[in-house]
Amino acid sequence: MSSRTDLEKAQIFCRENPNNGLCDNVPGFYEYRLHLAPNAAFLGIFGASLVGHVLILIGTRRGVAFNVALILGLICEVLGYLGRILSWHNPWDENGFMIQICCLTIGPAFMAAGCYLCLRSIVSAFGPQNSRLPPEYYTRIFIPCDVVSLVLQAVGGAMAATAAHKHDSAHLGSNIMIAGLAFQVATMLAFITASSDFALRTYRRYRAQGASALSQDPALVRMRSTLRFKLFLGALTLASVLILWRSAFRVAELSEGWTGPIMADQAMFVGFEGVLIVVAVLALNVFHPGICARELFEVGGGLTGCWCIRRKKGAATDDAKSLRDGESKPVPSDESVYASA
């Protein structure tokens, strides 16, 4: 009888009898003994954040696409930490392990999509003439990239979890997950670069031309001067950087393999997976665009144009709709600049 067969039998016994003292030294699916407190805390925080986003969506009916993206991401986080709590109770049961691998891997990809969706409206708020691209192009570029990274992470996570269940090599699944996470890192870096470029161009044109460089719509002029809008911009920047940081950590973690030193360090997981995403989602809860930048979102709307849907010229009949189309009525040159967009 091989040692591997002996180990499998021991793990099967421990899965059925997780509280038996004989299982204390039998390895499970993790390289450490899970602590309940941080996982329970994350479950509670993400659950509260999820409820908060649902209530804001119901109460404001603004920023539908943003809310949907964040809600999907938070559902993944809640399920993921439920899986880790199941694993705390029984680290030899693959169900909790598979749930947390798949859900915690893809959750931040949905949150990244929420960040990408905001840039389009921010460009409209300051004036599309300051951007290298028409506002709608930002979602047409970054959302498909996010979908690709999400699919790669989900497929890789499922393959790795299945391999672990069969005690086979998870090398292929891990590589696919790494590819998805690396693509997410590249996409987020491109997003931050595009956002920074727009901010710099806007600042330079404002210094050269004054207020005429910005959209002169009265509602947007008032909004840009408010503290709430500035705090929203800060929260979005913070969330984007933290999601990027977390994704880079996961790339480094998986690159060392499932038994590597980073994977075996529970404190690093808590800090770079849990804490970073908690701060990101709470920042977007407190400074939610549906509240802090409500002028940019039509009541009951928010999905039009986000999924590469093209609107016809002249379809907008009010300022909110025209702003979402990347047009600003006080700046006549916008229409000529983007007529071919």
N, C-alpha and C positions, 0 to 999 in steps of 0.2 A: 504494500500500500504506500503510495507516494505521500510526501509531506504536504503537497498541495491538496490532495484529497482529504487528508487529516484536517487541514485548515478549513476547507469547505464544510466538512462535517461539524467542526467546532462552531463555525459561523452560523450554520443552520440551527444548531442547538441553541446558540445565544439569541438568534432572532426569535425563536419560540419561547425562550426563557431569559429575557433581558436582565432580570434582577438577580439571576443566579450568581453567587460569588465566584463560581468557576470561570465566569466570562470576563473577569477584571483585566486579564492580560491577553484577551483574544482581540486582534485588530478588527476594526469595523471599516466603514467606507471613508472615514476621516483619519487624518494623521494626528488628531488631537481629540481630547474629550471635550465635547461642546459644553459651553457655559449657558445656562438658561437665561440669566439676567439680561445680557445685551440683546439676545435674540427676541426676548419678550418685549423689551423696551422698543426695539425697532419695529416689531409688529404693531405695538400700540401707536407709535408715532405715525407710521405709514397709514395705518387704518384711520387715524384722525385726519391726516392730510387728505386721504381719499374722500372722506365725508365732507371735508371743507370744500374741495373742488366741485363735488356734486351739488352742494348747497349754493355755491356761487353761480354755477351754471343755471340752476333752477331759478335763482333769484334775479340774475341779470340777463340771462339768455343772450349773452354776448361772448364772442370768442369761442364759438362752438368747437371749431377744429382744435384749437389749443387745449381746451378742456378735455376733449375726447382723447387726445394724445397723452395728457398727463394722467387721466383716469386709467387708461390702459396700462401705463407704466406702473402706477401705484397698485393696481390689482396684481400685477406680476410681483411686486415687492412684498405685498401681503401674503400671497401664496408661497413665495420663496421662504419667508421667515416662518410661516406655518410648517413648511417642510423641514426647516432646521430644528424647530421645536419637536417635531415628530422624531427627528434623528437624535435629539438629546435624550428622549425617552428610550429609543431603541436604535443605537448606531449601526446595528447589523441589518436593519430593514432598508432595502434599496428604495422603497417608495418615497420616503422623505428626502433621501439623497437625490433622486432623480428630479423631484419637484424643485428643490432649491437650485440645482445646477441649471435647469432649463429656464426657470422664472427669473432668478436673480441675474442671469446672463443677459437676457433680452430686455428687462425692464427699463434700464436707462436709455436704450435705443428709442423707445417711445417718447421719453422725456426730451431727448435731443431733438426729435421731430417737433415737439412743441416750441422749442427755442427757435428752430429754423422758420417756423410759421410766423413768428413775431417780426422777423427782419423785414418782411414785405411791407407790413403796416408802418414800421418805424421809418422806412425810406419815404413812404407817402407822407408821413407826418412832417418831415423836414423839407421835403421837396424832391421829387424824382429827378429833377434836373441836376442834382448833386451826385447822382449815382452813375456808375459805368454801365449798369444794366437796368432795364425796366423792372419795376418792383416785383411783378409776377414771376420773373425769371429766377428769382432766388428760391422760391418754392419748387419751381420746375426742375431746378438743378439739385437742390439738397434733399428734398423728400424722396425721390427715387434712389439716391445714394443711400439714404437711411434705410429704405426698404431692403436694399441689397445686403447691407450689413446685418440687419435684423434676421433675414432669412438664413444667412451663413451662420450666425450665432445659434439660432434655433436648431438648425439641422446638425451642426457640430455638437451642440450640447446633448441632443437626443442620442446621437451616435455614441458619444462618450459615456453617457449614462447607461445605455444598453450594453456596451462593452464591459462596463464595470459589473453589471448584473450577471453577465456570463463569465466573468473573470478572464476576459480576453483583453488584448491590448487596446487601449483607448487612443492610440497614437493618431490614427486618421481623424477621429472626431475632434481631438484636441487641436490638430492643425487647422481644421476647418473653422473651429471657434476662434483660434488666433487670427486667421485671415479675416473673419468678420469683425473682430474687435479692432484689428489694425486698420481695416477700411473705415471703421467708425472714427478712429483717431484721426485718420487723414481727412475725412469729411468734416469733422469738427474743427480741425486746424484750418481748413479752407474756409469754413463758415466764419471763424473768428478773424481770419485775414480779410475776408470780404467786408465784414462789419467794421473792422478797424479802418480799412481803406475808405469806406463810405463816411465814417466819422471824420477822418482827416480831410477828405475832399470838402465836406460840408463846412468844417472849421475854416479852411483856407478861403473858400468862397465867401464865407460870412465876414472874415477879416478884410477881404478885398472889396466886397460889394455892400456890406451891411445887411440890414434886415431883408432887402430885396432878394438876397440869395436863397431865402427860405420861403416855404409856402406861406402865403398871406391870408389864408382862410382864417377868419376871426376865431372860430372854435379851436383851430389848431394852434394859433398864436397864444391863446389863453392856456391851452393844455400844456404847451411846451414850457410855460413859465411856472407851472405848479410844482410843488415839492413832490407830490404823489407820482407824477410822470418821471421825474428825475430818479426817484427811488426805484421805480419799476425798471428803468434802464440799468441801474446799478445791480438790481436783483437778477436781471436777465444775464448780465455780464458775469456775475458771480456763479450762477447756475451753469452757464456754458463752460467756464473754466473748471469747475468741480467735476462735471461729467467727463470732460476731457481727461482730467487727472485720474479719475477712477478707471476709465477705459485703458489708459496707459499702464496703470497698475495691473489690471487683469491680463494685459498682454505679457508683461514681465512675469507674472505669476504662472501663467500657463506655459510660457516658454521653457520653464525649468522642469515641467512635467508634474504629474499628480502627486509625486512624493518629494518634490523639491522643497528647499528651505522656506520659501515664501508661502507655498501651499500649506506647509505644516505650522505656520505661525498664525494662531487665531487672533492675536492682537492686531496684526497687520490687516487681516480681513475686516475686523470690526472698524478699524480706523479708516482704511482706504476704500472699502466697499460700503459699509454701513453709514458711518458718520458723514462722509462726503455727500452721499446722495440724500441723506436726511437734511443737511443744511441747504442743498440745492432746492428740494421740493418745498421746504418751509419758506424759503425766500420767495418762491413763486406763489405760495399760498398767501403770505402777508401782503406782498406787493403784486397782486394779481392784475394782469393787463385788462381784464374785464371791469376792474374797479379803478385802477390807476391810469388807464389809457382808454377809457370807455368811449371817447369820441371817435376812436378808430374803428369801432366795431358796430355794425348794424344789429339792432335787436333781432334775435332769431336767426341771424346769419353767421357767416364766418367760414363756411366751407367752400363757397364759390371761388374758383381760381386756385385753391390750395392743391388740388390733385391734378394739375396740368389741364384744367378745363378753361377753354378760351371764351371770354365774353365778347359779344359784339359791340362795336363802337356805338355809343349813343344809348346803350342799354341802361346806364345809370341815370336816375332821375333826381337824385338828391346828392348833397355834398358827401355823405358817408359812402354812398356807392361809388361815386366818382373817385374818391380818395383811394378806395380799395382797388380801383382799376389803374392806379398809378397816375391819375390826372389831377391837376390842381388848377381850378378855374382862374385864379388871379395871375397865373403864369402861362400866357398863351403859347409860349414856345414848347411846352410839354407835349402838346398834341402833335406838333410837327416832328418833334424829336422821336417820338415813339409810335408814329403812325404805322410803321412797318413791323412793330413788335408783335 
